[in-house]
Amino acid sequence: MSTQSQIDYHRIARAIAYIQSNFKLQPGLDEVAEQINLSPAHFQKMFSDWAGTSPKKFLQFISLEHAKSLLKEEKASLFDAAYETGLSSTSRLHDLFVKIEGMSPAEYKNGGKNLSIQYSFSESPFGTVITASTEKGICYMAFENNKETALGNLKLKFPNASFFEEHNDLQKNALSIFDKDWTELNTVKLHLKGTDFQLKVWESLLTIPMGKLSTYGSLAGKIGHSKASRAVGTAIGSNPVAFLIPCHRVIQSSGNLGGYRWGSDRKQMMIGWESSRMYSENPILP
């Protein structure tokens, strides 16, 4: 049975889709609320609690114009200069508190035969999420409403590992990214199976600040492989840890958001949700 947070997530997704598809008609609060079978007051509160801003403002954060402005800003190296000089701010905390350790060949040989993996299911602002960990750190995080499918996908990565359903402290710490002040987060350790190139790409994703965006070509240049945009894109697409490694912040050079392993609609919601937290001040609902 769906939990209330799951129901709210799907209602918000439907509301965003409706507003976006009817944007030129400027649907009012009453009309949007009716589409998702809520009273205007209930919808207004639910959306504001989730996004921290109004539906109208939220749509501005996921518009093509906003994406292009962020890419133009990146091209000017405004935030590159910030992290290269060691300037710390809330917007770039990701690379400060998420640390990646690559698995050794012995740890995942023979399909992960020597690994003991604990996993659990939780609710997030973006739907049901499965989180899995070894004794060294988080090894997998994915959004999936169907628990059997989610567990099956995890087991495909480590077919011979031992699996135990348990919500441990490593997972709780990682999931706090969704509901805690990022300045109060403890270091999240990731324990990942990947090639040297993949690990390098995943680490580069951590340098994209919250509320900012980058492109495949830009990331390829940052890791010294400017002609390897396609390979970088493949590595990004194989990211095994949703949201913690923010592959959702990589879009097409045109400003279009592009695809996402866990759904393009979810990627859109993530980008808007993060931007709302970075740029909204005293939001006023329409």
C-alpha positions in Angstrom: 0.0 0.0 0.0 1.2 3.5 -0.8 2.3 5.7 2.0 1.2 9.3 2.2 4.6 10.6 1.1 4.4 8.4 -2.0 0.9 9.7 -2.8 2.0 13.3 -2.3 5.1 12.8 -4.5 2.9 11.5 -7.4 0.4 14.3 -6.9 3.1 16.9 -7.1 4.6 15.2 -10.2 1.1 15.3 -11.9 0.6 18.9 -10.9 4.0 20.0 -12.3 3.3 18.1 -15.6 -0.1 19.7 -15.9 1.1 23.3 -15.2 4.0 22.8 -17.6 1.8 21.4 -20.4 -0.7 24.2 -20.0 1.8 27.0 -19.2 0.7 29.3 -21.9 -2.9 29.2 -20.5 -1.5 30.1 -17.0 -3.8 27.7 -15.1 -4.8 29.0 -11.6 -4.3 27.4 -8.3 -7.9 26.1 -8.2 -7.6 24.5 -11.7 -4.4 22.7 -10.9 -5.7 21.5 -7.5 -8.8 20.1 -9.2 -6.6 18.1 -11.6 -5.1 16.2 -8.6 -8.3 16.0 -6.6 -7.3 18.3 -3.8 -8.7 21.5 -2.4 -6.7 24.7 -3.4 -5.6 25.2 0.2 -4.4 21.7 0.6 -2.5 21.7 -2.7 -0.9 25.1 -1.9 0.4 23.8 1.4 1.5 20.4 0.1 3.5 21.9 -2.8 5.0 24.7 -0.7 6.1 22.1 2.0 7.7 20.0 -0.7 9.4 22.6 -2.9 9.8 25.6 -0.6 8.3 27.8 -3.2 5.2 28.3 -5.4 4.4 26.1 -8.4 4.8 29.1 -10.7 8.2 29.9 -9.3 9.2 26.3 -9.4 8.5 26.1 -13.1 10.9 29.0 -13.7 13.6 26.8 -12.2 13.1 24.0 -14.6 12.7 26.2 -17.7 15.0 26.1 -20.7 15.9 29.7 -20.1 17.0 29.0 -16.5 19.1 26.1 -17.6 20.8 28.1 -20.3 21.6 30.9 -17.8 23.2 28.3 -15.5 25.3 26.9 -18.4 26.3 30.4 -19.4 27.4 31.0 -15.9 29.4 27.8 -15.8 31.1 28.7 -19.0 32.3 31.9 -17.4 33.9 29.7 -14.7 32.2 31.6 -11.9 31.8 28.5 -9.7 35.0 26.9 -11.0 37.0 29.7 -9.5 35.2 29.3 -6.2 36.0 25.6 -5.6 39.5 25.9 -7.2 40.5 28.5 -4.6 39.0 26.5 -1.8 36.0 28.8 -1.2 33.4 26.9 0.7 29.7 27.6 0.5 26.4 25.7 1.0 26.0 25.3 -2.7 29.2 23.2 -3.1 29.0 21.1 0.0 28.4 17.9 -2.0 32.1 17.3 -2.8 33.0 18.1 0.8 30.8 15.5 2.6 30.5 12.7 0.0 33.6 10.5 -0.3 34.1 7.7 -2.8 36.2 4.6 -2.2 36.5 2.2 -5.1 36.1 -1.5 -4.4 39.1 -3.7 -4.8 38.9 -6.6 -7.3 38.8 -9.0 -4.4 35.7 -7.3 -3.0 33.6 -7.8 -6.1 35.2 -10.8 -7.8 32.9 -13.7 -8.7 29.9 -11.4 -8.7 30.5 -10.0 -5.2 30.8 -13.4 -3.6 32.7 -12.0 -0.6 30.4 -9.1 -0.1 27.7 -8.8 2.6 25.2 -6.2 1.6 22.5 -4.6 3.7 19.6 -2.8 2.1 16.4 -0.9 3.0 13.5 1.0 1.5 12.7 4.5 2.4 10.6 7.4 1.2 12.2 10.5 -0.3 11.0 13.7 -1.9 11.4 11.9 -5.2 9.6 8.6 -4.4 10.6 5.3 -2.9 14.3 4.7 -2.8 16.4 1.6 -2.1 19.7 2.2 -0.3 22.3 -0.6 0.1 25.6 -0.7 1.9 28.6 -2.8 2.6 30.6 -2.5 5.9 32.6 0.3 4.2 29.9 2.5 2.8 26.9 3.0 0.5 27.2 0.9 -2.6 23.9 1.5 -4.3 20.9 3.9 -4.2 18.1 3.9 -6.7 14.5 5.2 -7.1 12.0 2.5 -7.8 8.4 2.2 -6.7 8.3 -1.6 -7.0 10.4 -3.2 -4.3 10.8 -6.5 -6.0 12.2 -4.8 -9.1 14.4 -2.6 -7.0 15.9 -5.5 -5.1 16.3 -7.5 -8.4 18.3 -4.6 -10.0 20.5 -4.5 -6.9 21.2 -8.2 -7.1 22.1 -8.0 -10.8 25.1 -5.8 -9.8 26.3 -8.3 -7.2 24.7 -11.6 -8.1 26.7 -13.7 -5.6 26.7 -11.4 -2.7 24.8 -12.1 0.6 21.9 -9.7 1.1 20.1 -8.7 4.3 17.2 -6.3 4.7 18.3 -3.9 7.4 18.2 -0.1 7.8 21.6 0.7 9.3 23.3 3.9 10.4 25.3 4.2 7.1 22.0 4.3 5.2 20.3 6.7 7.7 23.2 9.1 7.4 23.1 9.0 3.6 19.3 9.5 3.5 19.6 12.6 5.7 20.7 14.5 2.6 17.0 14.8 1.8 15.8 16.4 5.0 18.8 18.0 7.0 20.6 21.3 6.7 23.5 20.3 4.5 25.9 22.3 6.8 25.0 19.7 9.5 25.6 16.5 7.5 28.2 13.9 8.5 30.5 12.6 5.8 28.8 10.0 3.6 31.1 7.2 2.5 30.5 5.5 -0.8 31.9 2.0 -1.6 31.6 1.6 -5.3 32.3 -0.9 -8.0 33.7 0.8 -11.1 36.6 1.2 -13.4 39.2 3.9 -12.8 37.5 6.1 -15.5 34.1 5.6 -14.1 35.2 6.6 -10.6 36.9 9.7 -11.9 33.8 10.7 -13.7 31.6 10.1 -10.6 34.0 12.1 -8.5 33.8 15.0 -11.0 30.0 15.0 -10.6 30.5 15.9 -6.9 32.1 19.2 -7.9 28.9 20.5 -9.5 27.3 22.7 -6.8 23.8 22.3 -5.7 21.5 24.5 -7.8 24.0 24.5 -10.7 24.2 22.5 -13.9 26.9 21.2 -16.2 27.2 19.4 -19.5 28.8 16.2 -20.7 31.4 18.1 -22.7 32.3 20.3 -19.8 32.8 17.4 -17.4 34.9 15.6 -20.1 37.2 18.7 -20.2 37.5 18.9 -16.4 38.8 15.3 -16.1 41.3 15.8 -19.0 39.3 13.9 -21.7 37.8 16.7 -23.7 37.1 14.4 -26.7 35.5 11.7 -24.7 32.0 13.2 -24.1 30.3 10.0 -25.2 32.4 7.9 -22.8 31.7 10.4 -20.0 28.0 10.2 -20.8 28.1 6.4 -20.5 29.9 6.6 -17.2 27.3 9.1 -15.9 24.5 6.8 -17.0 26.0 3.9 -15.1 26.2 5.9 -11.8 25.0 3.4 -9.1 24.2 6.0 -6.5 21.2 8.3 -7.3 21.2 11.8 -6.0 24.3 11.4 -3.7 26.3 11.4 -6.9 24.4 14.2 -8.6 24.3 13.0 -12.2 20.9 14.8 -12.4 22.9 18.0 -12.6 24.3 17.2 -16.0 22.2 18.3 -19.0 22.6 18.8 -22.8 24.6 21.8 -24.0 21.4 23.1 -25.6 19.9 23.6 -22.2 17.5 20.6 -22.6 17.5 18.4 -19.5 18.0 15.2 -21.4 17.4 11.7 -20.1 18.0 10.2 -16.7 18.4 6.7 -15.5 15.6 7.1 -13.0 13.2 9.0 -15.3 13.5 12.4 -16.9 10.4 13.7 -14.9 12.2 12.9 -11.7 15.4 14.6 -12.9 13.3 17.7 -13.7 11.8 17.6 -10.2 15.3 17.2 -8.6 16.7 20.2 -10.5 13.7 22.4 -9.5 13.8 21.2 -5.9 17.5 22.0 -5.5 17.2 25.4 -7.3 14.2 26.3 -5.1 16.4 25.8 -2.0 19.2 27.8 -3.4 17.4 30.8 -5.0 14.0 31.2 -3.4 13.7 33.9 -0.8 10.4 34.5 1.0 8.4 32.7 -1.7 4.8 33.9 -2.3 2.3 31.5 -3.6 0.1 32.6 -6.5 
